[in-house]
Amino acid sequence: DMPVTQSLRAVLDAAPRTCATILAGPGSKPWNQITFQHHWRKATLAAGCDGLHFHDLRGTTCTTLSEAGCTPQEIAAVLGWTVQT
């Protein structure tokens, strides 16, 4: 279990419970790396976030988890980090 924001909880609760490919193109074929990079670039430009990299989401995730009330230990566990004491 992992704490989530209220807005994410609403999205997750509304989503159908299925086991399927998350990112797919025409014909439900899974995306390969090049296809993902193309769509990622298109989305970041459309959002006005030129220069944003996929791995930048880790920092955003850290911030979001903290705002949702996660402890540093919980955040570290989710992200595969260690906590310095």
MOMO-V516772 format. One record per pair of residues at least 6 apart in sequence whose ideal C-beta (glycine too) atoms are under 6 Angstrom apart, sorted by the first residue. I is the first residue (numbers start at 0). J is the second residue. Records with the same first field share a line. If there is no record, write none. Layout:
I=J + J
This chain:
2=67 + 68 + 69
3=67
4=67
20=29
22=30
23=29
39=53
43=51
61=74
64=74
71=82
72=82
75=81 + 82
